[in-house]
Amino acid sequence: MIVQDQIRNIPNRYPYFLLAVELLASQVGEHGLLRYYLALKQPGTTWPEVFREAFGMTVEEFYQLFEEHRAAGFPELNVPK
């Protein structure tokens, strides 16, 4: 969980929210994001389980992917419909 701890220690990390959503959308498209949000409403599931199912990676794997994307200067991404 070193990456997760590193994310927590980034000052003013909340402005990165939209960049994180863009990165997720580039992986699964806009409809994938909607499926994730709808699945969160299902009883008996946790958000990390829903995240893994919706995006095909664990939260920790996403943190690593986001760190790589950040280190690359947040290059523009294509978001499939």
PyMOL Python script that loads the backbone (N, CA, C, O; Angstrom):
from pymol import cmd

cmd.read_pdbstr("""\
ATOM      1  N   MET A   1       0.803  -1.191   0.000  1.00  0.00           N
ATOM      2  CA  MET A   1       0.000   0.000   0.000  1.00  0.00           C
ATOM      3  C   MET A   1       0.853   1.265   0.000  1.00  0.00           C
ATOM      4  O   MET A   1       0.373   2.342   0.355  1.00  0.00           O
ATOM      5  N   ILE A   2       2.089   1.136  -0.389  1.00  0.00           N
ATOM      6  CA  ILE A   2       2.966   2.303  -0.414  1.00  0.00           C
ATOM      7  C   ILE A   2       2.413   3.357  -1.359  1.00  0.00           C
ATOM      8  O   ILE A   2       2.420   4.543  -1.026  1.00  0.00           O
ATOM      9  N   VAL A   3       1.935   2.951  -2.533  1.00  0.00           N
ATOM     10  CA  VAL A   3       1.417   3.922  -3.491  1.00  0.00           C
ATOM     11  C   VAL A   3       0.233   4.672  -2.897  1.00  0.00           C
ATOM     12  O   VAL A   3       0.154   5.893  -3.031  1.00  0.00           O
ATOM     13  N   GLN A   4      -0.683   3.973  -2.247  1.00  0.00           N
ATOM     14  CA  GLN A   4      -1.846   4.614  -1.642  1.00  0.00           C
ATOM     15  C   GLN A   4      -1.403   5.628  -0.582  1.00  0.00           C
ATOM     16  O   GLN A   4      -1.967   6.719  -0.497  1.00  0.00           O
ATOM     17  N   ASP A   5      -0.408   5.276   0.216  1.00  0.00           N
ATOM     18  CA  ASP A   5       0.103   6.211   1.217  1.00  0.00           C
ATOM     19  C   ASP A   5       0.731   7.428   0.545  1.00  0.00           C
ATOM     20  O   ASP A   5       0.600   8.549   1.037  1.00  0.00           O
ATOM     21  N   GLN A   6       1.413   7.210  -0.579  1.00  0.00           N
ATOM     22  CA  GLN A   6       2.014   8.323  -1.306  1.00  0.00           C
ATOM     23  C   GLN A   6       0.931   9.254  -1.834  1.00  0.00           C
ATOM     24  O   GLN A   6       1.087  10.474  -1.789  1.00  0.00           O
ATOM     25  N   ILE A   7      -0.167   8.688  -2.337  1.00  0.00           N
ATOM     26  CA  ILE A   7      -1.271   9.499  -2.849  1.00  0.00           C
ATOM     27  C   ILE A   7      -1.837  10.360  -1.720  1.00  0.00           C
ATOM     28  O   ILE A   7      -2.108  11.545  -1.913  1.00  0.00           O
ATOM     29  N   ARG A   8      -2.013   9.762  -0.549  1.00  0.00           N
ATOM     30  CA  ARG A   8      -2.563  10.518   0.589  1.00  0.00           C
ATOM     31  C   ARG A   8      -1.678  11.701   0.978  1.00  0.00           C
ATOM     32  O   ARG A   8      -2.171  12.708   1.487  1.00  0.00           O
ATOM     33  N   ASN A   9      -0.381  11.579   0.740  1.00  0.00           N
ATOM     34  CA  ASN A   9       0.555  12.622   1.150  1.00  0.00           C
ATOM     35  C   ASN A   9       0.737  13.720   0.107  1.00  0.00           C
ATOM     36  O   ASN A   9       1.508  14.652   0.335  1.00  0.00           O
ATOM     37  N   ILE A  10       0.050  13.636  -1.028  1.00  0.00           N
ATOM     38  CA  ILE A  10       0.159  14.685  -2.043  1.00  0.00           C
ATOM     39  C   ILE A  10      -0.663  15.881  -1.579  1.00  0.00           C
ATOM     40  O   ILE A  10      -1.862  15.746  -1.337  1.00  0.00           O
ATOM     41  N   PRO A  11      -0.041  17.044  -1.453  1.00  0.00           N
ATOM     42  CA  PRO A  11      -0.817  18.216  -1.033  1.00  0.00           C
ATOM     43  C   PRO A  11      -1.819  18.589  -2.125  1.00  0.00           C
ATOM     44  O   PRO A  11      -1.515  18.494  -3.314  1.00  0.00           O
ATOM     45  N   ASN A  12      -2.995  19.008  -1.720  1.00  0.00           N
ATOM     46  CA  ASN A  12      -4.027  19.442  -2.666  1.00  0.00           C
ATOM     47  C   ASN A  12      -4.320  18.389  -3.732  1.00  0.00           C
ATOM     48  O   ASN A  12      -4.376  18.706  -4.920  1.00  0.00           O
ATOM     49  N   ARG A  13      -4.507  17.151  -3.316  1.00  0.00           N
ATOM     50  CA  ARG A  13      -4.715  16.069  -4.285  1.00  0.00           C
ATOM     51  C   ARG A  13      -6.082  16.109  -4.946  1.00  0.00           C
ATOM     52  O   ARG A  13      -6.255  15.508  -6.006  1.00  0.00           O
ATOM     53  N   TYR A  14      -7.049  16.782  -4.370  1.00  0.00           N
ATOM     54  CA  TYR A  14      -8.401  16.765  -4.927  1.00  0.00           C
ATOM     55  C   TYR A  14      -8.515  17.391  -6.306  1.00  0.00           C
ATOM     56  O   TYR A  14      -9.371  16.958  -7.078  1.00  0.00           O
ATOM     57  N   PRO A  15      -7.702  18.390  -6.669  1.00  0.00           N
ATOM     58  CA  PRO A  15      -7.790  18.884  -8.052  1.00  0.00           C
ATOM     59  C   PRO A  15      -7.473  17.816  -9.100  1.00  0.00           C
ATOM     60  O   PRO A  15      -7.793  17.989 -10.276  1.00  0.00           O
ATOM     61  N   TYR A  16      -6.849  16.720  -8.684  1.00  0.00           N
ATOM     62  CA  TYR A  16      -6.524  15.644  -9.614  1.00  0.00           C
ATOM     63  C   TYR A  16      -7.731  14.755  -9.920  1.00  0.00           C
ATOM     64  O   TYR A  16      -7.647  13.866 -10.768  1.00  0.00           O
ATOM     65  N   PHE A  17      -8.831  14.985  -9.245  1.00  0.00           N
ATOM     66  CA  PHE A  17     -10.028  14.160  -9.410  1.00  0.00           C
ATOM     67  C   PHE A  17     -10.441  14.033 -10.875  1.00  0.00           C
ATOM     68  O   PHE A  17     -10.657  12.925 -11.366  1.00  0.00           O
ATOM     69  N   LEU A  18     -10.549  15.162 -11.571  1.00  0.00           N
ATOM     70  CA  LEU A  18     -11.007  15.113 -12.960  1.00  0.00           C
ATOM     71  C   LEU A  18     -10.013  14.385 -13.862  1.00  0.00           C
ATOM     72  O   LEU A  18     -10.413  13.706 -14.808  1.00  0.00           O
ATOM     73  N   LEU A  19      -8.734  14.522 -13.576  1.00  0.00           N
ATOM     74  CA  LEU A  19      -7.739  13.805 -14.358  1.00  0.00           C
ATOM     75  C   LEU A  19      -7.822  12.300 -14.105  1.00  0.00           C
ATOM     76  O   LEU A  19      -7.610  11.503 -15.018  1.00  0.00           O
ATOM     77  N   ALA A  20      -8.129  11.916 -12.877  1.00  0.00           N
ATOM     78  CA  ALA A  20      -8.285  10.498 -12.554  1.00  0.00           C
ATOM     79  C   ALA A  20      -9.512   9.926 -13.262  1.00  0.00           C
ATOM     80  O   ALA A  20      -9.464   8.819 -13.799  1.00  0.00           O
ATOM     81  N   VAL A  21     -10.602  10.679 -13.262  1.00  0.00           N
ATOM     82  CA  VAL A  21     -11.819  10.216 -13.940  1.00  0.00           C
ATOM     83  C   VAL A  21     -11.563  10.101 -15.442  1.00  0.00           C
ATOM     84  O   VAL A  21     -12.012   9.148 -16.078  1.00  0.00           O
ATOM     85  N   GLU A  22     -10.846  11.062 -16.005  1.00  0.00           N
ATOM     86  CA  GLU A  22     -10.516  10.995 -17.433  1.00  0.00           C
ATOM     87  C   GLU A  22      -9.704   9.734 -17.738  1.00  0.00           C
ATOM     88  O   GLU A  22      -9.943   9.066 -18.744  1.00  0.00           O
ATOM     89  N   LEU A  23      -8.756   9.414 -16.876  1.00  0.00           N
ATOM     90  CA  LEU A  23      -7.945   8.220 -17.081  1.00  0.00           C
ATOM     91  C   LEU A  23      -8.798   6.959 -17.008  1.00  0.00           C
ATOM     92  O   LEU A  23      -8.646   6.054 -17.828  1.00  0.00           O
ATOM     93  N   LEU A  24      -9.689   6.899 -16.033  1.00  0.00           N
ATOM     94  CA  LEU A  24     -10.588   5.741 -15.939  1.00  0.00           C
ATOM     95  C   LEU A  24     -11.489   5.652 -17.164  1.00  0.00           C
ATOM     96  O   LEU A  24     -11.695   4.566 -17.706  1.00  0.00           O
ATOM     97  N   ALA A  25     -12.024   6.785 -17.601  1.00  0.00           N
ATOM     98  CA  ALA A  25     -12.901   6.793 -18.771  1.00  0.00           C
ATOM     99  C   ALA A  25     -12.148   6.345 -20.018  1.00  0.00           C
ATOM    100  O   ALA A  25     -12.736   5.721 -20.902  1.00  0.00           O
ATOM    101  N   SER A  26     -10.874   6.651 -20.100  1.00  0.00           N
ATOM    102  CA  SER A  26     -10.093   6.213 -21.261  1.00  0.00           C
ATOM    103  C   SER A  26      -9.933   4.696 -21.278  1.00  0.00           C
ATOM    104  O   SER A  26      -9.688   4.104 -22.329  1.00  0.00           O
ATOM    105  N   GLN A  27     -10.072   4.070 -20.113  1.00  0.00           N
ATOM    106  CA  GLN A  27      -9.955   2.612 -20.004  1.00  0.00           C
ATOM    107  C   GLN A  27     -11.265   1.902 -20.332  1.00  0.00           C
ATOM    108  O   GLN A  27     -11.253   0.840 -20.953  1.00  0.00           O
ATOM    109  N   VAL A  28     -12.404   2.484 -19.918  1.00  0.00           N
ATOM    110  CA  VAL A  28     -13.687   1.774 -20.039  1.00  0.00           C
ATOM    111  C   VAL A  28     -14.768   2.571 -20.754  1.00  0.00           C
ATOM    112  O   VAL A  28     -15.863   2.049 -20.965  1.00  0.00           O
ATOM    113  N   GLY A  29     -14.504   3.800 -21.129  1.00  0.00           N
ATOM    114  CA  GLY A  29     -15.503   4.623 -21.802  1.00  0.00           C
ATOM    115  C   GLY A  29     -16.485   5.253 -20.835  1.00  0.00           C
ATOM    116  O   GLY A  29     -16.513   4.938 -19.645  1.00  0.00           O
ATOM    117  N   GLU A  30     -17.288   6.150 -21.380  1.00  0.00           N
ATOM    118  CA  GLU A  30     -18.268   6.856 -20.557  1.00  0.00           C
ATOM    119  C   GLU A  30     -19.286   5.904 -19.951  1.00  0.00           C
ATOM    120  O   GLU A  30     -19.696   6.073 -18.802  1.00  0.00           O
ATOM    121  N   HIS A  31     -19.694   4.906 -20.722  1.00  0.00           N
ATOM    122  CA  HIS A  31     -20.693   3.960 -20.215  1.00  0.00           C
ATOM    123  C   HIS A  31     -20.124   3.113 -19.079  1.00  0.00           C
ATOM    124  O   HIS A  31     -20.853   2.718 -18.169  1.00  0.00           O
ATOM    125  N   GLY A  32     -18.829   2.837 -19.132  1.00  0.00           N
ATOM    126  CA  GLY A  32     -18.194   2.106 -18.050  1.00  0.00           C
ATOM    127  C   GLY A  32     -18.226   2.881 -16.745  1.00  0.00           C
ATOM    128  O   GLY A  32     -18.413   2.303 -15.675  1.00  0.00           O
ATOM    129  N   LEU A  33     -18.041   4.193 -16.837  1.00  0.00           N
ATOM    130  CA  LEU A  33     -18.140   5.027 -15.638  1.00  0.00           C
ATOM    131  C   LEU A  33     -19.548   4.976 -15.061  1.00  0.00           C
ATOM    132  O   LEU A  33     -19.727   4.880 -13.846  1.00  0.00           O
ATOM    133  N   LEU A  34     -20.533   5.041 -15.927  1.00  0.00           N
ATOM    134  CA  LEU A  34     -21.918   4.976 -15.472  1.00  0.00           C
ATOM    135  C   LEU A  34     -22.208   3.631 -14.812  1.00  0.00           C
ATOM    136  O   LEU A  34     -22.861   3.576 -13.769  1.00  0.00           O
ATOM    137  N   ARG A  35     -21.727   2.551 -15.414  1.00  0.00           N
ATOM    138  CA  ARG A  35     -21.927   1.219 -14.816  1.00  0.00           C
ATOM    139  C   ARG A  35     -21.297   1.156 -13.422  1.00  0.00           C
ATOM    140  O   ARG A  35     -21.865   0.559 -12.507  1.00  0.00           O
ATOM    141  N   TYR A  36     -20.137   1.766 -13.266  1.00  0.00           N
ATOM    142  CA  TYR A  36     -19.482   1.783 -11.956  1.00  0.00           C
ATOM    143  C   TYR A  36     -20.363   2.490 -10.934  1.00  0.00           C
ATOM    144  O   TYR A  36     -20.612   1.953  -9.855  1.00  0.00           O
ATOM    145  N   TYR A  37     -20.833   3.683 -11.263  1.00  0.00           N
ATOM    146  CA  TYR A  37     -21.644   4.445 -10.306  1.00  0.00           C
ATOM    147  C   TYR A  37     -22.943   3.726  -9.970  1.00  0.00           C
ATOM    148  O   TYR A  37     -23.382   3.753  -8.821  1.00  0.00           O
ATOM    149  N   LEU A  38     -23.562   3.087 -10.952  1.00  0.00           N
ATOM    150  CA  LEU A  38     -24.790   2.344 -10.682  1.00  0.00           C
ATOM    151  C   LEU A  38     -24.524   1.119  -9.816  1.00  0.00           C
ATOM    152  O   LEU A  38     -25.331   0.780  -8.951  1.00  0.00           O
ATOM    153  N   ALA A  39     -23.388   0.451 -10.048  1.00  0.00           N
ATOM    154  CA  ALA A  39     -23.050  -0.742  -9.271  1.00  0.00           C
ATOM    155  C   ALA A  39     -22.767  -0.405  -7.809  1.00  0.00           C
ATOM    156  O   ALA A  39     -22.934  -1.253  -6.932  1.00  0.00           O
ATOM    157  N   LEU A  40     -22.345   0.813  -7.548  1.00  0.00           N
ATOM    158  CA  LEU A  40     -22.085   1.223  -6.162  1.00  0.00           C
ATOM    159  C   LEU A  40     -23.344   1.169  -5.309  1.00  0.00           C
ATOM    160  O   LEU A  40     -23.265   1.034  -4.088  1.00  0.00           O
ATOM    161  N   LYS A  41     -24.489   1.272  -5.941  1.00  0.00           N
ATOM    162  CA  LYS A  41     -25.756   1.270  -5.210  1.00  0.00           C
ATOM    163  C   LYS A  41     -26.209  -0.134  -4.815  1.00  0.00           C
ATOM    164  O   LYS A  41     -27.153  -0.283  -4.038  1.00  0.00           O
ATOM    165  N   GLN A  42     -25.550  -1.156  -5.339  1.00  0.00           N
ATOM    166  CA  GLN A  42     -25.953  -2.521  -5.049  1.00  0.00           C
ATOM    167  C   GLN A  42     -25.566  -2.899  -3.624  1.00  0.00           C
ATOM    168  O   GLN A  42     -24.421  -2.702  -3.219  1.00  0.00           O
ATOM    169  N   PRO A  43     -26.509  -3.438  -2.867  1.00  0.00           N
ATOM    170  CA  PRO A  43     -26.179  -3.830  -1.488  1.00  0.00           C
ATOM    171  C   PRO A  43     -25.210  -5.010  -1.459  1.00  0.00           C
ATOM    172  O   PRO A  43     -25.195  -5.847  -2.362  1.00  0.00           O
ATOM    173  N   GLY A  44     -24.422  -5.055  -0.422  1.00  0.00           N
ATOM    174  CA  GLY A  44     -23.528  -6.191  -0.211  1.00  0.00           C
ATOM    175  C   GLY A  44     -22.217  -6.123  -0.960  1.00  0.00           C
ATOM    176  O   GLY A  44     -21.479  -7.108  -0.985  1.00  0.00           O
ATOM    177  N   THR A  45     -21.900  -4.987  -1.574  1.00  0.00           N
ATOM    178  CA  THR A  45     -20.619  -4.859  -2.265  1.00  0.00           C
ATOM    179  C   THR A  45     -19.859  -3.675  -1.688  1.00  0.00           C
ATOM    180  O   THR A  45     -20.452  -2.727  -1.175  1.00  0.00           O
ATOM    181  N   THR A  46     -18.558  -3.746  -1.779  1.00  0.00           N
ATOM    182  CA  THR A  46     -17.729  -2.626  -1.332  1.00  0.00           C
ATOM    183  C   THR A  46     -17.242  -1.876  -2.567  1.00  0.00           C
ATOM    184  O   THR A  46     -17.184  -2.436  -3.661  1.00  0.00           O
ATOM    185  N   TRP A  47     -16.892  -0.610  -2.383  1.00  0.00           N
ATOM    186  CA  TRP A  47     -16.464   0.148  -3.553  1.00  0.00           C
ATOM    187  C   TRP A  47     -15.186  -0.406  -4.182  1.00  0.00           C
ATOM    188  O   TRP A  47     -15.064  -0.344  -5.405  1.00  0.00           O
ATOM    189  N   PRO A  48     -14.212  -0.952  -3.416  1.00  0.00           N
ATOM    190  CA  PRO A  48     -13.047  -1.538  -4.090  1.00  0.00           C
ATOM    191  C   PRO A  48     -13.419  -2.767  -4.944  1.00  0.00           C
ATOM    192  O   PRO A  48     -12.821  -2.997  -5.995  1.00  0.00           O
ATOM    193  N   GLU A  49     -14.406  -3.549  -4.488  1.00  0.00           N
ATOM    194  CA  GLU A  49     -14.860  -4.696  -5.297  1.00  0.00           C
ATOM    195  C   GLU A  49     -15.508  -4.211  -6.588  1.00  0.00           C
ATOM    196  O   GLU A  49     -15.230  -4.733  -7.667  1.00  0.00           O
ATOM    197  N   VAL A  50     -16.370  -3.214  -6.467  1.00  0.00           N
ATOM    198  CA  VAL A  50     -17.049  -2.663  -7.638  1.00  0.00           C
ATOM    199  C   VAL A  50     -16.029  -2.032  -8.575  1.00  0.00           C
ATOM    200  O   VAL A  50     -16.133  -2.176  -9.793  1.00  0.00           O
ATOM    201  N   PHE A  51     -15.052  -1.340  -8.021  1.00  0.00           N
ATOM    202  CA  PHE A  51     -13.999  -0.712  -8.822  1.00  0.00           C
ATOM    203  C   PHE A  51     -13.266  -1.763  -9.644  1.00  0.00           C
ATOM    204  O   PHE A  51     -13.077  -1.598 -10.850  1.00  0.00           O
ATOM    205  N   ARG A  52     -12.852  -2.850  -8.984  1.00  0.00           N
ATOM    206  CA  ARG A  52     -12.120  -3.924  -9.674  1.00  0.00           C
ATOM    207  C   ARG A  52     -12.961  -4.530 -10.789  1.00  0.00           C
ATOM    208  O   ARG A  52     -12.465  -4.787 -11.886  1.00  0.00           O
ATOM    209  N   GLU A  53     -14.222  -4.752 -10.501  1.00  0.00           N
ATOM    210  CA  GLU A  53     -15.107  -5.343 -11.491  1.00  0.00           C
ATOM    211  C   GLU A  53     -15.343  -4.390 -12.668  1.00  0.00           C
ATOM    212  O   GLU A  53     -15.313  -4.812 -13.824  1.00  0.00           O
ATOM    213  N   ALA A  54     -15.574  -3.126 -12.379  1.00  0.00           N
ATOM    214  CA  ALA A  54     -15.899  -2.154 -13.424  1.00  0.00           C
ATOM    215  C   ALA A  54     -14.697  -1.766 -14.282  1.00  0.00           C
ATOM    216  O   ALA A  54     -14.827  -1.581 -15.493  1.00  0.00           O
ATOM    217  N   PHE A  55     -13.528  -1.644 -13.653  1.00  0.00           N
ATOM    218  CA  PHE A  55     -12.376  -1.114 -14.365  1.00  0.00           C
ATOM    219  C   PHE A  55     -11.306  -2.160 -14.674  1.00  0.00           C
ATOM    220  O   PHE A  55     -10.324  -1.862 -15.355  1.00  0.00           O
ATOM    221  N   GLY A  56     -11.491  -3.369 -14.182  1.00  0.00           N
ATOM    222  CA  GLY A  56     -10.551  -4.436 -14.512  1.00  0.00           C
ATOM    223  C   GLY A  56      -9.201  -4.312 -13.843  1.00  0.00           C
ATOM    224  O   GLY A  56      -8.216  -4.882 -14.311  1.00  0.00           O
ATOM    225  N   MET A  57      -9.149  -3.567 -12.745  1.00  0.00           N
ATOM    226  CA  MET A  57      -7.903  -3.420 -11.993  1.00  0.00           C
ATOM    227  C   MET A  57      -8.254  -3.066 -10.555  1.00  0.00           C
ATOM    228  O   MET A  57      -9.334  -2.549 -10.267  1.00  0.00           O
ATOM    229  N   THR A  58      -7.330  -3.351  -9.673  1.00  0.00           N
ATOM    230  CA  THR A  58      -7.548  -2.987  -8.275  1.00  0.00           C
ATOM    231  C   THR A  58      -7.316  -1.488  -8.109  1.00  0.00           C
ATOM    232  O   THR A  58      -6.759  -0.828  -8.986  1.00  0.00           O
ATOM    233  N   VAL A  59      -7.751  -0.972  -6.976  1.00  0.00           N
ATOM    234  CA  VAL A  59      -7.525   0.438  -6.676  1.00  0.00           C
ATOM    235  C   VAL A  59      -6.022   0.718  -6.629  1.00  0.00           C
ATOM    236  O   VAL A  59      -5.571   1.746  -7.133  1.00  0.00           O
ATOM    237  N   GLU A  60      -5.250  -0.178  -6.034  1.00  0.00           N
ATOM    238  CA  GLU A  60      -3.801   0.007  -5.954  1.00  0.00           C
ATOM    239  C   GLU A  60      -3.177   0.030  -7.345  1.00  0.00           C
ATOM    240  O   GLU A  60      -2.274   0.825  -7.606  1.00  0.00           O
ATOM    241  N   GLU A  61      -3.654  -0.842  -8.247  1.00  0.00           N
ATOM    242  CA  GLU A  61      -3.142  -0.844  -9.619  1.00  0.00           C
ATOM    243  C   GLU A  61      -3.482   0.476 -10.317  1.00  0.00           C
ATOM    244  O   GLU A  61      -2.682   1.007 -11.087  1.00  0.00           O
ATOM    245  N   PHE A  62      -4.676   0.992 -10.038  1.00  0.00           N
ATOM    246  CA  PHE A  62      -5.034   2.285 -10.630  1.00  0.00           C
ATOM    247  C   PHE A  62      -4.144   3.397 -10.096  1.00  0.00           C
ATOM    248  O   PHE A  62      -3.719   4.264 -10.860  1.00  0.00           O
ATOM    249  N   TYR A  63      -3.854   3.389  -8.799  1.00  0.00           N
ATOM    250  CA  TYR A  63      -2.967   4.415  -8.244  1.00  0.00           C
ATOM    251  C   TYR A  63      -1.620   4.396  -8.960  1.00  0.00           C
ATOM    252  O   TYR A  63      -1.049   5.447  -9.250  1.00  0.00           O
ATOM    253  N   GLN A  64      -1.125   3.215  -9.240  1.00  0.00           N
ATOM    254  CA  GLN A  64       0.154   3.109  -9.949  1.00  0.00           C
ATOM    255  C   GLN A  64       0.020   3.647 -11.381  1.00  0.00           C
ATOM    256  O   GLN A  64       0.890   4.381 -11.850  1.00  0.00           O
ATOM    257  N   LEU A  65      -1.060   3.287 -12.069  1.00  0.00           N
ATOM    258  CA  LEU A  65      -1.307   3.778 -13.421  1.00  0.00           C
ATOM    259  C   LEU A  65      -1.424   5.305 -13.428  1.00  0.00           C
ATOM    260  O   LEU A  65      -0.882   5.976 -14.306  1.00  0.00           O
ATOM    261  N   PHE A  66      -2.138   5.839 -12.437  1.00  0.00           N
ATOM    262  CA  PHE A  66      -2.299   7.285 -12.357  1.00  0.00           C
ATOM    263  C   PHE A  66      -0.956   7.961 -12.101  1.00  0.00           C
ATOM    264  O   PHE A  66      -0.680   9.017 -12.671  1.00  0.00           O
ATOM    265  N   GLU A  67      -0.126   7.375 -11.262  1.00  0.00           N
ATOM    266  CA  GLU A  67       1.197   7.948 -10.996  1.00  0.00           C
ATOM    267  C   GLU A  67       2.023   7.981 -12.276  1.00  0.00           C
ATOM    268  O   GLU A  67       2.727   8.958 -12.530  1.00  0.00           O
ATOM    269  N   GLU A  68       1.947   6.932 -13.082  1.00  0.00           N
ATOM    270  CA  GLU A  68       2.667   6.910 -14.361  1.00  0.00           C
ATOM    271  C   GLU A  68       2.127   7.995 -15.293  1.00  0.00           C
ATOM    272  O   GLU A  68       2.892   8.674 -15.979  1.00  0.00           O
ATOM    273  N   HIS A  69       0.802   8.151 -15.309  1.00  0.00           N
ATOM    274  CA  HIS A  69       0.161   9.170 -16.140  1.00  0.00           C
ATOM    275  C   HIS A  69       0.573  10.569 -15.671  1.00  0.00           C
ATOM    276  O   HIS A  69       0.849  11.445 -16.491  1.00  0.00           O
ATOM    277  N   ARG A  70       0.612  10.772 -14.364  1.00  0.00           N
ATOM    278  CA  ARG A  70       1.038  12.055 -13.812  1.00  0.00           C
ATOM    279  C   ARG A  70       2.488  12.350 -14.167  1.00  0.00           C
ATOM    280  O   ARG A  70       2.828  13.465 -14.563  1.00  0.00           O
ATOM    281  N   ALA A  71       3.339  11.334 -14.021  1.00  0.00           N
ATOM    282  CA  ALA A  71       4.765  11.513 -14.312  1.00  0.00           C
ATOM    283  C   ALA A  71       4.995  11.841 -15.788  1.00  0.00           C
ATOM    284  O   ALA A  71       5.980  12.492 -16.135  1.00  0.00           O
ATOM    285  N   ALA A  72       4.088  11.391 -16.651  1.00  0.00           N
ATOM    286  CA  ALA A  72       4.196  11.671 -18.085  1.00  0.00           C
ATOM    287  C   ALA A  72       3.639  13.052 -18.447  1.00  0.00           C
ATOM    288  O   ALA A  72       3.647  13.437 -19.616  1.00  0.00           O
ATOM    289  N   GLY A  73       3.160  13.793 -17.451  1.00  0.00           N
ATOM    290  CA  GLY A  73       2.660  15.137 -17.697  1.00  0.00           C
ATOM    291  C   GLY A  73       1.196  15.200 -18.087  1.00  0.00           C
ATOM    292  O   GLY A  73       0.756  16.173 -18.699  1.00  0.00           O
ATOM    293  N   PHE A  74       0.437  14.170 -17.738  1.00  0.00           N
ATOM    294  CA  PHE A  74      -0.989  14.098 -18.046  1.00  0.00           C
ATOM    295  C   PHE A  74      -1.257  14.293 -19.540  1.00  0.00           C
ATOM    296  O   PHE A  74      -1.966  15.221 -19.930  1.00  0.00           O
ATOM    297  N   PRO A  75      -0.689  13.418 -20.375  1.00  0.00           N
ATOM    298  CA  PRO A  75      -0.945  13.572 -21.814  1.00  0.00           C
ATOM    299  C   PRO A  75      -2.439  13.409 -22.122  1.00  0.00           C
ATOM    300  O   PRO A  75      -3.166  12.730 -21.396  1.00  0.00           O
ATOM    301  N   GLU A  76      -2.874  14.040 -23.204  1.00  0.00           N
ATOM    302  CA  GLU A  76      -4.285  13.979 -23.599  1.00  0.00           C
ATOM    303  C   GLU A  76      -4.681  12.541 -23.908  1.00  0.00           C
ATOM    304  O   GLU A  76      -3.913  11.785 -24.503  1.00  0.00           O
ATOM    305  N   LEU A  77      -5.873  12.182 -23.500  1.00  0.00           N
ATOM    306  CA  LEU A  77      -6.374  10.824 -23.686  1.00  0.00           C
ATOM    307  C   LEU A  77      -7.634  10.840 -24.541  1.00  0.00           C
ATOM    308  O   LEU A  77      -8.390  11.811 -24.538  1.00  0.00           O
ATOM    309  N   ASN A  78      -7.845   9.761 -25.263  1.00  0.00           N
ATOM    310  CA  ASN A  78      -9.095   9.575 -25.983  1.00  0.00           C
ATOM    311  C   ASN A  78     -10.046   8.800 -25.083  1.00  0.00           C
ATOM    312  O   ASN A  78      -9.675   7.778 -24.506  1.00  0.00           O
ATOM    313  N   VAL A  79     -11.269   9.289 -24.969  1.00  0.00           N
ATOM    314  CA  VAL A  79     -12.281   8.628 -24.155  1.00  0.00           C
ATOM    315  C   VAL A  79     -13.299   8.006 -25.083  1.00  0.00           C
ATOM    316  O   VAL A  79     -14.042   8.719 -25.757  1.00  0.00           O
ATOM    317  N   PRO A  80     -13.345   6.656 -25.128  1.00  0.00           N
ATOM    318  CA  PRO A  80     -14.352   6.004 -25.981  1.00  0.00           C
ATOM    319  C   PRO A  80     -15.747   6.222 -25.454  1.00  0.00           C
ATOM    320  O   PRO A  80     -15.946   6.382 -24.249  1.00  0.00           O
ATOM    321  N   LYS A  81     -16.695   6.229 -26.334  1.00  0.00           N
ATOM    322  CA  LYS A  81     -18.113   6.394 -25.942  1.00  0.00           C
ATOM    323  C   LYS A  81     -18.658   5.093 -25.432  1.00  0.00           C
ATOM    324  O   LYS A  81     -19.827   5.019 -25.053  1.00  0.00           O
TER     325      LYS A  81
END
""", "prot")
cmd.dss("prot")
cmd.show_as("cartoon", "prot")
cmd.util.cbc("prot")
cmd.orient("prot")
